[in-house]
Amino acid sequence: MNKIGLIIKREYITRVSNKRFILTTFLIPVVFFIFIAGSTFFAINSREEVKVAVVNDPGYLKQNMKDDAGSVVFSYSDKVDSTNYLQQKFDAILYPIEKNGALQNDLISKKQIGFEAKKHIEKELNKAYENHLLLENGIDKNTLDSIANLTEEKVTLTNMVSDDSGKAKEANTGIAYAIGFGSGFLIYITMFIFGAMVMRGVAEEKTNRIAEVIVSSCKPFELMMGKIVGIAGVGLTQLLLWIVLMTVISSSLSAFIPADTYHQFQNMQAGQQAMGDAGTNATAFKLLQAKTALTNSVNWFVIIGCFLFYFLGGYLFYAAIFAAIGSVINEDPQEAQALMMPITMPIIFAFVILQSVLANPGSSLGVWTSIIPFTSPIIMMGRIPFGVPNTVPYWQLAASMLSLIGGFILTTWFAGKIYRTGILMYGKKVTWKEMIRWSFRKN
């Protein structure tokens, strides 16, 4: 055990003190928030206004179709046609034709219209034709609109999830979906990154003949376990630092919200003020609402605790196999890719089905793939944000954790046998068939 401890210490200190580790640890959270802020900024400010000329109006489009500020502007003129609309400073020309009880429309443009602009034009055309049909049948559209606006204000739906004691708590499916997908994606990426790090480290030591020197003073299994646990410590350290840094950065964003906005938001939460009465920045209110929802509707203690477990469990389960692959690689990159394929397929499969599981976290597919250790780190972290024990019963969580622990012990045992033979074998291409035979060898 003392030798394993020395190897763990060497791996951990060597990698943590590396400049690359320090830069990625502190820069990634900053880059992450800059990316989100920049994407939001450009999405808002990069909208291009499309000017559409409507010709041959049947008589009801102008009264019913509304512009979308900064996106689509309608203009009605009989002097514009397909030959001169560009000279008239229009981006497109719309030809509506009533035929066989339907409204057929041709939109002609020099270049393809953007998705959002096309979607708005279609929506306005549908609304205008609907209003026209209502009037033809003697229905007052203004009365229907007033009733629709009234029901939108008076009818609300809140999903309350109750436990066995009958105590109910508000659930937010959108937040659970986002956290589940983010957690699953992060584990998916880290298993690839740190698993490849183990494989590359073992392969480099073998190629440079360093492994021969180390194995002369310790057992191959001790070397493999020291490397796996040492890199696990590096990954855990980086992950915890990311959580702390992201929490600090997220909290600092609240400092830019004025005090009077906080006061009005608190009044709104207490029911003393309606959202429509707030005379402050709507964006600030949305940020405060999102922060409140994340705080109140999410059990962060359970999510963070389970995330750390599945991060370490998933890494350890696959790292032993990656280490075994690294021990049989010589200097051919194609050899490494061929041997990695069977190991990476379950990880990729888990991420592919993650979205289906998030759509129905209680399905049989979600239950079984969250228990099988090959897919459980990604799938179970996608299900947990939807609620424990409501969506994920305690027995399923316990079965998943125990199977992952058992899977790690088995993969480490078999990988250790492969590692012991492969780390000192040079100049021969090894197949999976040979590696499996080594893993079942008694001595």
PAMIKE-518030 format. One record per residue (C-alpha): residue number from 1; residue in three letters; chain; x, y, z. Coordinates in nm, 3 decimals. Example, Ala and Ser with C-alpha at 12.3 -4.5 7.8 and 13.67 -1.06 7.14 Angstrom:
 resi resn chain       x       y       z
    1  ALA     A   1.230  -0.450   0.780
    2  SER     A   1.367  -0.106   0.714
***
This chain:
 resi resn chain       x       y       z
    1  MET     A   0.000   0.000   0.000
    2  ASN     A   0.291   0.233   0.073
    3  LYS     A   0.419   0.191  -0.283
    4  ILE     A   0.073   0.264  -0.426
    5  GLY     A   0.060   0.578  -0.210
    6  LEU     A   0.393   0.697  -0.349
    7  ILE     A   0.276   0.641  -0.708
    8  ILE     A  -0.053   0.824  -0.635
    9  LYS     A   0.141   1.115  -0.487
   10  ARG     A   0.375   1.130  -0.785
   11  GLU     A   0.092   1.123  -1.039
   12  TYR     A  -0.115   1.381  -0.849
   13  ILE     A   0.160   1.635  -0.778
   14  THR     A   0.313   1.606  -1.126
   15  ARG     A  -0.017   1.677  -1.299
   16  VAL     A  -0.160   1.937  -1.057
   17  SER     A   0.158   2.144  -1.067
   18  ASN     A   0.150   2.143  -1.448
   19  LYS     A   0.081   2.483  -1.608
   20  ARG     A  -0.177   2.330  -1.839
   21  PHE     A  -0.379   2.205  -1.540
   22  ILE     A  -0.372   2.546  -1.373
   23  LEU     A  -0.475   2.728  -1.691
   24  THR     A  -0.760   2.491  -1.779
   25  THR     A  -0.890   2.486  -1.421
   26  PHE     A  -0.921   2.862  -1.389
   27  LEU     A  -0.991   2.958  -1.750
   28  ILE     A  -1.263   2.707  -1.842
   29  PRO     A  -1.530   2.850  -1.602
   30  VAL     A  -1.451   3.204  -1.723
   31  VAL     A  -1.461   3.098  -2.089
   32  PHE     A  -1.785   2.909  -2.022
   33  PHE     A  -1.964   3.218  -1.891
   34  ILE     A  -1.814   3.441  -2.160
   35  PHE     A  -1.940   3.196  -2.422
   36  ILE     A  -2.295   3.198  -2.279
   37  ALA     A  -2.300   3.577  -2.241
   38  GLY     A  -2.153   3.629  -2.588
   39  SER     A  -2.395   3.384  -2.751
   40  THR     A  -2.689   3.558  -2.586
   41  PHE     A  -2.562   3.902  -2.685
   42  PHE     A  -2.506   3.812  -3.049
   43  ALA     A  -2.836   3.622  -3.067
   44  ILE     A  -3.019   3.937  -2.956
   45  ASN     A  -2.821   4.190  -3.157
   46  SER     A  -2.760   3.996  -3.478
   47  ARG     A  -3.123   3.983  -3.586
   48  GLU     A  -3.153   4.120  -3.939
   49  GLU     A  -3.471   4.303  -4.035
   50  VAL     A  -3.646   4.154  -4.339
   51  LYS     A  -3.865   4.390  -4.541
   52  VAL     A  -4.147   4.203  -4.715
   53  ALA     A  -4.367   4.358  -4.984
   54  VAL     A  -4.720   4.212  -4.988
   55  VAL     A  -4.896   4.240  -5.324
   56  ASN     A  -5.254   4.152  -5.421
   57  ASP     A  -5.381   4.170  -5.062
   58  PRO     A  -5.716   3.978  -5.053
   59  GLY     A  -5.844   4.253  -4.822
   60  TYR     A  -5.774   4.119  -4.475
   61  LEU     A  -5.397   4.077  -4.450
   62  LYS     A  -5.309   4.441  -4.381
   63  GLN     A  -5.558   4.460  -4.092
   64  ASN     A  -5.438   4.139  -3.927
   65  MET     A  -5.067   4.090  -3.998
   66  LYS     A  -4.832   4.254  -3.751
   67  ASP     A  -4.463   4.335  -3.785
   68  ASP     A  -4.198   4.180  -3.565
   69  ALA     A  -3.972   4.465  -3.457
   70  GLY     A  -3.616   4.404  -3.575
   71  SER     A  -3.712   4.088  -3.764
   72  VAL     A  -3.995   4.126  -4.019
   73  VAL     A  -4.163   4.440  -4.156
   74  PHE     A  -4.461   4.416  -4.394
   75  SER     A  -4.540   4.674  -4.659
   76  TYR     A  -4.844   4.678  -4.890
   77  SER     A  -4.813   4.819  -5.240
   78  ASP     A  -4.939   4.737  -5.590
   79  LYS     A  -4.640   4.911  -5.749
   80  VAL     A  -4.396   4.639  -5.644
   81  ASP     A  -4.343   4.317  -5.838
   82  SER     A  -4.083   4.044  -5.878
   83  THR     A  -3.877   4.256  -6.121
   84  ASN     A  -3.831   4.567  -5.908
   85  TYR     A  -3.869   4.468  -5.542
   86  LEU     A  -3.494   4.478  -5.490
   87  GLN     A  -3.472   4.831  -5.636
   88  GLN     A  -3.756   4.929  -5.402
   89  LYS     A  -3.536   4.822  -5.105
   90  PHE     A  -3.737   4.509  -5.021
   91  ASP     A  -3.580   4.177  -4.926
   92  ALA     A  -3.872   3.963  -5.039
   93  ILE     A  -4.210   3.983  -5.210
   94  LEU     A  -4.517   3.789  -5.093
   95  TYR     A  -4.792   3.675  -5.335
   96  PRO     A  -5.104   3.556  -5.144
   97  ILE     A  -5.373   3.383  -5.355
   98  GLU     A  -5.708   3.248  -5.230
   99  LYS     A  -5.780   2.925  -5.414
  100  ASN     A  -6.018   2.636  -5.340
  101  GLY     A  -6.092   2.760  -4.988
  102  ALA     A  -5.727   2.798  -4.894
  103  LEU     A  -5.467   3.074  -4.887
  104  GLN     A  -5.167   2.985  -5.102
  105  ASN     A  -4.857   3.200  -5.068
  106  ASP     A  -4.535   3.236  -5.267
  107  LEU     A  -4.246   3.418  -5.102
  108  ILE     A  -3.985   3.528  -5.354
  109  SER     A  -3.643   3.649  -5.239
  110  LYS     A  -3.290   3.686  -5.372
  111  LYS     A  -3.146   3.488  -5.084
  112  GLN     A  -3.299   3.239  -4.846
  113  ILE     A  -3.503   3.392  -4.564
  114  GLY     A  -3.390   3.311  -4.209
  115  PHE     A  -3.576   3.050  -4.005
  116  GLU     A  -3.718   3.291  -3.745
  117  ALA     A  -3.835   3.540  -4.010
  118  LYS     A  -4.004   3.265  -4.216
  119  LYS     A  -4.168   3.129  -3.901
  120  HIS     A  -4.310   3.474  -3.815
  121  ILE     A  -4.449   3.524  -4.169
  122  GLU     A  -4.621   3.186  -4.158
  123  LYS     A  -4.768   3.259  -3.815
  124  GLU     A  -4.906   3.596  -3.926
  125  LEU     A  -5.056   3.449  -4.243
  126  ASN     A  -5.229   3.175  -4.044
  127  LYS     A  -5.362   3.426  -3.793
  128  ALA     A  -5.490   3.659  -4.066
  129  TYR     A  -5.669   3.378  -4.250
  130  GLU     A  -5.818   3.250  -3.923
  131  ASN     A  -5.957   3.597  -3.845
  132  HIS     A  -6.100   3.617  -4.197
  133  LEU     A  -6.282   3.284  -4.158
  134  LEU     A  -6.417   3.386  -3.816
  135  LEU     A  -6.564   3.705  -3.960
  136  GLU     A  -6.715   3.514  -4.253
  137  ASN     A  -6.898   3.291  -4.004
  138  GLY     A  -7.024   3.584  -3.799
  139  ILE     A  -6.788   3.543  -3.503
  140  ASP     A  -6.647   3.857  -3.345
  141  LYS     A  -6.270   3.811  -3.326
  142  ASN     A  -6.228   4.094  -3.073
  143  THR     A  -6.454   3.911  -2.827
  144  LEU     A  -6.256   3.589  -2.871
  145  ASP     A  -5.927   3.775  -2.819
  146  SER     A  -6.051   3.936  -2.498
  147  ILE     A  -6.160   3.597  -2.364
  148  ALA     A  -5.828   3.439  -2.465
  149  ASN     A  -5.629   3.715  -2.290
  150  LEU     A  -5.846   3.676  -1.980
  151  THR     A  -5.795   3.300  -1.959
  152  GLU     A  -5.417   3.336  -2.007
  153  GLU     A  -5.407   3.558  -1.699
  154  LYS     A  -5.645   3.351  -1.485
  155  VAL     A  -5.546   2.991  -1.567
  156  THR     A  -5.212   2.860  -1.439
  157  LEU     A  -5.066   2.511  -1.404
  158  THR     A  -4.818   2.416  -1.133
  159  ASN     A  -4.676   2.063  -1.113
  160  MET     A  -4.671   1.957  -0.746
  161  VAL     A  -4.492   1.631  -0.661
  162  SER     A  -4.592   1.462  -0.334
  163  ASP     A  -4.388   1.222  -0.123
  164  ASP     A  -4.508   0.921   0.080
  165  SER     A  -4.610   1.146   0.370
  166  GLY     A  -4.836   1.349   0.141
  167  LYS     A  -4.617   1.659   0.151
  168  ALA     A  -4.613   1.828  -0.192
  169  LYS     A  -4.336   2.033  -0.350
  170  GLU     A  -4.333   2.230  -0.675
  171  ALA     A  -4.139   2.061  -0.956
  172  ASN     A  -3.974   2.228  -1.253
  173  THR     A  -3.934   1.989  -1.547
  174  GLY     A  -3.735   2.238  -1.755
  175  ILE     A  -3.471   2.288  -1.486
  176  ALA     A  -3.453   1.912  -1.416
  177  TYR     A  -3.405   1.844  -1.789
  178  ALA     A  -3.127   2.104  -1.818
  179  ILE     A  -2.942   1.981  -1.508
  180  GLY     A  -2.981   1.616  -1.612
  181  PHE     A  -2.848   1.680  -1.962
  182  GLY     A  -2.563   1.900  -1.833
  183  SER     A  -2.459   1.643  -1.571
  184  GLY     A  -2.472   1.353  -1.818
  185  PHE     A  -2.278   1.548  -2.079
  186  LEU     A  -2.009   1.650  -1.827
  187  ILE     A  -1.958   1.291  -1.713
  188  TYR     A  -1.951   1.179  -2.078
  189  ILE     A  -1.673   1.428  -2.157
  190  THR     A  -1.469   1.366  -1.840
  191  MET     A  -1.474   0.988  -1.884
  192  PHE     A  -1.325   1.034  -2.229
  193  ILE     A  -1.070   1.297  -2.118
  194  PHE     A  -0.941   1.130  -1.802
  195  GLY     A  -0.971   0.777  -1.943
  196  ALA     A  -0.759   0.881  -2.242
  197  MET     A  -0.520   1.051  -2.000
  198  VAL     A  -0.466   0.720  -1.817
  199  MET     A  -0.419   0.527  -2.142
  200  ARG     A  -0.177   0.784  -2.283
  201  GLY     A   0.022   0.799  -1.958
  202  VAL     A   0.062   0.421  -1.944
  203  ALA     A   0.153   0.401  -2.314
  204  GLU     A   0.415   0.678  -2.281
  205  GLU     A   0.579   0.513  -1.979
  206  LYS     A   0.590   0.183  -2.165
  207  THR     A   0.734   0.339  -2.482
  208  ASN     A   0.997   0.537  -2.288
  209  ARG     A   1.090   0.226  -2.086
  210  ILE     A   1.011   0.409  -1.761
  211  ALA     A   0.763   0.135  -1.669
  212  GLU     A   1.047  -0.122  -1.661
  213  VAL     A   1.231   0.081  -1.397
  214  ILE     A   0.918   0.132  -1.184
  215  VAL     A   0.806  -0.232  -1.213
  216  SER     A   1.146  -0.342  -1.084
  217  SER     A   1.055  -0.193  -0.743
  218  CYS     A   0.676  -0.255  -0.733
  219  LYS     A   0.418  -0.490  -0.875
  220  PRO     A   0.248  -0.402  -1.208
  221  PHE     A  -0.092  -0.400  -1.034
  222  GLU     A   0.035  -0.145  -0.782
  223  LEU     A   0.164   0.074  -1.065
  224  MET     A  -0.169   0.056  -1.247
  225  MET     A  -0.377   0.134  -0.936
  226  GLY     A  -0.147   0.419  -0.836
  227  LYS     A  -0.179   0.580  -1.177
  228  ILE     A  -0.560   0.535  -1.187
  229  VAL     A  -0.621   0.674  -0.836
  230  GLY     A  -0.369   0.956  -0.882
  231  ILE     A  -0.538   1.081  -1.199
  232  ALA     A  -0.878   1.037  -1.028
  233  GLY     A  -0.756   1.276  -0.759
  234  VAL     A  -0.652   1.524  -1.027
  235  GLY     A  -0.995   1.504  -1.192
  236  LEU     A  -1.177   1.539  -0.858
  237  THR     A  -0.966   1.840  -0.762
  238  GLN     A  -1.035   2.008  -1.094
  239  LEU     A  -1.406   1.932  -1.070
  240  LEU     A  -1.439   2.074  -0.717
  241  LEU     A  -1.252   2.388  -0.820
  242  TRP     A  -1.484   2.428  -1.118
  243  ILE     A  -1.790   2.400  -0.890
  244  VAL     A  -1.649   2.663  -0.652
  245  LEU     A  -1.546   2.901  -0.932
  246  MET     A  -1.876   2.870  -1.117
  247  THR     A  -2.067   2.930  -0.793
  248  VAL     A  -1.862   3.243  -0.723
  249  ILE     A  -1.903   3.375  -1.077
  250  SER     A  -2.278   3.304  -1.075
  251  SER     A  -2.319   3.481  -0.741
  252  SER     A  -2.120   3.782  -0.862
  253  LEU     A  -2.367   3.835  -1.147
  254  SER     A  -2.629   3.933  -0.888
  255  ALA     A  -2.414   4.229  -0.784
  256  PHE     A  -2.505   4.404  -1.110
  257  ILE     A  -2.878   4.401  -1.027
  258  PRO     A  -2.993   4.730  -0.860
  259  ALA     A  -3.124   4.722  -0.504
  260  ASP     A  -3.467   4.857  -0.603
  261  THR     A  -3.506   4.565  -0.844
  262  TYR     A  -3.441   4.323  -0.557
  263  HIS     A  -3.700   4.505  -0.348
  264  GLN     A  -3.965   4.490  -0.620
  265  PHE     A  -3.886   4.123  -0.686
  266  GLN     A  -3.934   4.042  -0.318
  267  ASN     A  -4.269   4.224  -0.322
  268  MET     A  -4.371   4.026  -0.628
  269  GLN     A  -4.275   3.699  -0.456
  270  ALA     A  -4.482   3.799  -0.153
  271  GLY     A  -4.780   3.874  -0.378
  272  GLN     A  -4.778   4.246  -0.301
  273  GLN     A  -4.697   4.342  -0.658
  274  ALA     A  -4.781   4.194  -0.997
  275  MET     A  -4.516   4.131  -1.261
  276  GLY     A  -4.684   4.375  -1.494
  277  ASP     A  -4.651   4.652  -1.234
  278  ALA     A  -4.273   4.619  -1.214
  279  GLY     A  -4.114   4.922  -1.370
  280  THR     A  -3.765   4.780  -1.369
  281  ASN     A  -3.555   4.583  -1.613
  282  ALA     A  -3.737   4.267  -1.725
  283  THR     A  -3.405   4.090  -1.783
  284  ALA     A  -3.308   4.144  -1.418
  285  PHE     A  -3.640   3.996  -1.308
  286  LYS     A  -3.582   3.689  -1.526
  287  LEU     A  -3.237   3.638  -1.373
  288  LEU     A  -3.380   3.660  -1.023
  289  GLN     A  -3.664   3.422  -1.111
  290  ALA     A  -3.417   3.170  -1.258
  291  LYS     A  -3.196   3.196  -0.950
  292  THR     A  -3.494   3.144  -0.716
  293  ALA     A  -3.616   2.845  -0.919
  294  LEU     A  -3.270   2.684  -0.912
  295  THR     A  -3.247   2.737  -0.537
  296  ASN     A  -3.595   2.623  -0.437
  297  SER     A  -3.680   2.345  -0.682
  298  VAL     A  -3.346   2.160  -0.690
  299  ASN     A  -3.198   1.942  -0.416
  300  TRP     A  -2.837   2.042  -0.477
  301  PHE     A  -2.709   1.830  -0.187
  302  VAL     A  -2.834   1.510  -0.353
  303  ILE     A  -2.734   1.615  -0.705
  304  ILE     A  -2.378   1.722  -0.618
  305  GLY     A  -2.324   1.418  -0.395
  306  CYS     A  -2.448   1.176  -0.661
  307  PHE     A  -2.254   1.359  -0.931
  308  LEU     A  -1.927   1.317  -0.742
  309  PHE     A  -2.002   0.948  -0.687
  310  TYR     A  -2.088   0.877  -1.051
  311  PHE     A  -1.801   1.091  -1.174
  312  LEU     A  -1.553   0.886  -0.969
  313  GLY     A  -1.735   0.555  -1.019
  314  GLY     A  -1.766   0.597  -1.395
  315  TYR     A  -1.404   0.708  -1.424
  316  LEU     A  -1.269   0.420  -1.214
  317  PHE     A  -1.483   0.166  -1.400
  318  TYR     A  -1.348   0.269  -1.739
  319  ALA     A  -0.999   0.387  -1.632
  320  ALA     A  -0.887   0.034  -1.546
  321  ILE     A  -0.982  -0.079  -1.899
  322  PHE     A  -0.811   0.224  -2.054
  323  ALA     A  -0.499   0.143  -1.852
  324  ALA     A  -0.506  -0.217  -1.977
  325  ILE     A  -0.530  -0.090  -2.336
  326  GLY     A  -0.241   0.151  -2.278
  327  SER     A  -0.024  -0.135  -2.152
  328  VAL     A  -0.047  -0.328  -2.482
  329  ILE     A   0.003  -0.031  -2.717
  330  ASN     A   0.343   0.009  -2.878
  331  GLU     A   0.386   0.317  -3.100
  332  ASP     A   0.106   0.281  -3.356
  333  PRO     A  -0.183   0.532  -3.308
  334  GLN     A  -0.413   0.322  -3.528
  335  GLU     A  -0.359   0.030  -3.293
  336  ALA     A  -0.482   0.242  -3.003
  337  GLN     A  -0.792   0.354  -3.195
  338  ALA     A  -0.885  -0.001  -3.288
  339  LEU     A  -0.854  -0.124  -2.930
  340  MET     A  -1.045   0.175  -2.789
  341  MET     A  -1.352   0.128  -3.009
  342  PRO     A  -1.522  -0.149  -2.803
  343  ILE     A  -1.467   0.054  -2.483
  344  THR     A  -1.597   0.385  -2.613
  345  MET     A  -1.911   0.239  -2.775
  346  PRO     A  -2.105   0.194  -2.443
  347  ILE     A  -2.014   0.551  -2.342
  348  ILE     A  -2.134   0.690  -2.676
  349  PHE     A  -2.449   0.472  -2.661
  350  ALA     A  -2.532   0.607  -2.314
  351  PHE     A  -2.505   0.966  -2.434
  352  VAL     A  -2.712   0.892  -2.746
  353  ILE     A  -3.006   0.753  -2.545
  354  LEU     A  -2.975   1.021  -2.274
  355  GLN     A  -3.222   1.252  -2.447
  356  SER     A  -3.482   0.975  -2.471
  357  VAL     A  -3.438   0.897  -2.103
  358  LEU     A  -3.474   1.266  -2.012
  359  ALA     A  -3.804   1.275  -2.201
  360  ASN     A  -3.930   0.981  -1.992
  361  PRO     A  -3.702   0.926  -1.689
  362  GLY     A  -3.924   0.653  -1.542
  363  SER     A  -3.923   0.431  -1.852
  364  SER     A  -3.785   0.076  -1.856
  365  LEU     A  -3.501   0.197  -2.080
  366  GLY     A  -3.406   0.462  -1.824
  367  VAL     A  -3.430   0.224  -1.528
  368  TRP     A  -3.216  -0.057  -1.666
  369  THR     A  -2.953   0.158  -1.834
  370  SER     A  -2.915   0.351  -1.507
  371  ILE     A  -2.836   0.025  -1.324
  372  ILE     A  -2.602  -0.140  -1.576
  373  PRO     A  -2.252  -0.006  -1.489
  374  PHE     A  -2.150   0.048  -1.853
  375  THR     A  -2.414   0.322  -1.891
  376  SER     A  -2.523   0.409  -1.536
  377  PRO     A  -2.288   0.708  -1.472
  378  ILE     A  -2.443   0.908  -1.758
  379  ILE     A  -2.803   0.783  -1.746
  380  MET     A  -2.853   0.790  -1.369
  381  MET     A  -2.723   1.148  -1.350
  382  GLY     A  -2.981   1.234  -1.615
  383  ARG     A  -3.262   1.087  -1.400
  384  ILE     A  -3.166   1.208  -1.051
  385  PRO     A  -3.259   1.578  -1.103
  386  PHE     A  -3.621   1.468  -1.165
  387  GLY     A  -3.645   1.363  -0.802
  388  VAL     A  -3.533   1.108  -0.544
  389  PRO     A  -3.725   0.899  -0.439
  390  ASN     A  -4.020   1.004  -0.659
  391  THR     A  -3.872   0.941  -1.004
  392  VAL     A  -3.568   0.742  -0.886
  393  PRO     A  -3.666   0.512  -0.596
  394  TYR     A  -3.404   0.440  -0.334
  395  TRP     A  -3.374   0.075  -0.442
  396  GLN     A  -3.284   0.179  -0.798
  397  LEU     A  -3.024   0.427  -0.672
  398  ALA     A  -2.875   0.165  -0.437
  399  ALA     A  -2.872  -0.103  -0.711
  400  SER     A  -2.703   0.139  -0.950
  401  MET     A  -2.434   0.237  -0.701
  402  LEU     A  -2.364  -0.121  -0.590
  403  SER     A  -2.344  -0.249  -0.948
  404  LEU     A  -2.103   0.033  -1.038
  405  ILE     A  -1.880  -0.050  -0.738
  406  GLY     A  -1.892  -0.420  -0.825
  407  GLY     A  -1.820  -0.340  -1.189
  408  PHE     A  -1.514  -0.136  -1.090
  409  ILE     A  -1.378  -0.426  -0.881
  410  LEU     A  -1.426  -0.674  -1.166
  411  THR     A  -1.281  -0.452  -1.440
  412  THR     A  -0.982  -0.368  -1.216
  413  TRP     A  -0.921  -0.737  -1.145
  414  PHE     A  -0.930  -0.840  -1.511
  415  ALA     A  -0.747  -0.526  -1.630
  416  GLY     A  -0.474  -0.593  -1.377
  417  LYS     A  -0.402  -0.930  -1.537
  418  ILE     A  -0.385  -0.773  -1.883
  419  TYR     A  -0.166  -0.491  -1.754
  420  ARG     A   0.079  -0.729  -1.587
  421  THR     A   0.146  -0.906  -1.917
  422  GLY     A   0.115  -0.617  -2.161
  423  ILE     A   0.329  -0.356  -1.984
  424  LEU     A   0.650  -0.557  -2.049
  425  MET     A   0.557  -0.683  -2.398
  426  TYR     A   0.712  -0.498  -2.692
  427  GLY     A   0.695  -0.524  -3.070
  428  LYS     A   0.377  -0.732  -3.096
  429  LYS     A   0.026  -0.625  -3.192
  430  VAL     A  -0.221  -0.756  -2.936
  431  THR     A  -0.584  -0.835  -3.015
  432  TRP     A  -0.886  -0.829  -2.786
  433  LYS     A  -0.900  -1.209  -2.808
  434  GLU     A  -0.552  -1.235  -2.656
  435  MET     A  -0.630  -0.976  -2.390
  436  ILE     A  -0.942  -1.167  -2.283
  437  ARG     A  -0.738  -1.488  -2.263
  438  TRP     A  -0.483  -1.313  -2.039
  439  SER     A  -0.758  -1.180  -1.812
  440  PHE     A  -0.889  -1.535  -1.743
  441  ARG     A  -0.546  -1.687  -1.692
  442  LYS     A  -0.508  -1.829  -1.341
  443  ASN     A  -0.148  -1.727  -1.271
***
